[in-house]
Amino acid sequence: MADGVVYVDMDAFYVSCELLRHPELKGRPVAVSADPRGGQGRGVVLSASYEARRYGLRSALPVSQAWALCPEAAYLRPDFSFYEETSRQVMALLRERSSLARAFSIDEAAYPTGFEGRAQAEREGRAVQAEILERFLLPCSVGIAPNLTLAKMASDRAKPGGVVVVLLEEVPEFLAPLPVRSVPGVGPVTERALLARQVRTIRELTLLSPRELKTLLGSSNPDIVRMARGESTESPWPEEEGPRSVGSMSTFDMDTEDADALSRELRSLATRVAEEVKRRGLRFRTVTLRVRYEDFSQVQRSQTLPRPTDAFDALCRVGEGLLGELLRERRGSPAPLGPAPVLRVPRRIRTLSLTVQGLREVPAGERPLEGFLSGPPVAGEPPDHEA
Ligand SMILES: [Mg+2]
């Protein structure tokens, strides 16, 4: 019995969710995006149906360009709470198959498995795919491989609607022809550096010296080259780490640029985050504020503190500072005299999210005793939000 991982990646997830409510759009080019406003819209495409992809539509494409390529597509506004709810239901189904199933994003999840040969692995892949399709009418692609990284890469090759199985002995030949960009962690910058060195495929990566590799790949998946050489080193299923971040998000009933309303919402997010951090016995160092504007474009700002803290005041102060920065930026320099600019920069905010990273456990010696010293702070005690 071989150890492996089943990786499930939903196909064009936001669009597939919308087709549940708009079956009349099936087979047509469909995009979930900001309002295209007849080609004048700002913001981007978030998800495109495979029919729309034939016209060149894809996620992150400015919606004005999408409109120029395919004005006849159906452009739908996103409904994130519907997608999140659907995602939770699919996740619950995967947990029925394996209690170890884990979500990696709103539309990707995986679970460990054991299988005897290709036929059995393919049966497992087809079965989970069919179950998701029957219960939710949602299409997905499935990759099955000896570890998580490879299973994710296999699911990419299975798009759309396929099942790709990579057995341990097939790993080098599976990886060799893939473009370097398909290595998890290789983004456009690393890709450019690699292409400049004539390194286009994973096979060409394996020809580099360890030193060159380290310089070029940086923090991207270092195991991939060993796997491509047939020396598999990654364990099939990674141990669950503690949380990498704790965060909270809220969507305004009406988009707003009112500084007081934003600040009030920020404080309530900070309250929730600080409570969760304390409950888990953690401290944080980095605070990230993410803002989604009315046109669905997203901006984020982070600040790292000199030392870890779990103080609500510190979180609030940093969050307010980041929000102030973003608001000032959007207002820009004082408006010039004369007619107002034609293009209005979107300033009204739709969602606000506050996240803390760089989490560490509170050292044992500093943990408050349960039900004992946990009353209100003693007067004269040094404040613990100096971080
Ligand atoms: Mg997907």
Boltz pocket constraint, residues with backbone or C-beta under 6 A from the ligand:
constraints:
  - pocket:
      binder: B
      contacts: [[A, 9], [A, 10], [A, 11], [A, 12], [A, 13], [A, 107], [A, 108]]
      max_distance: 6.0
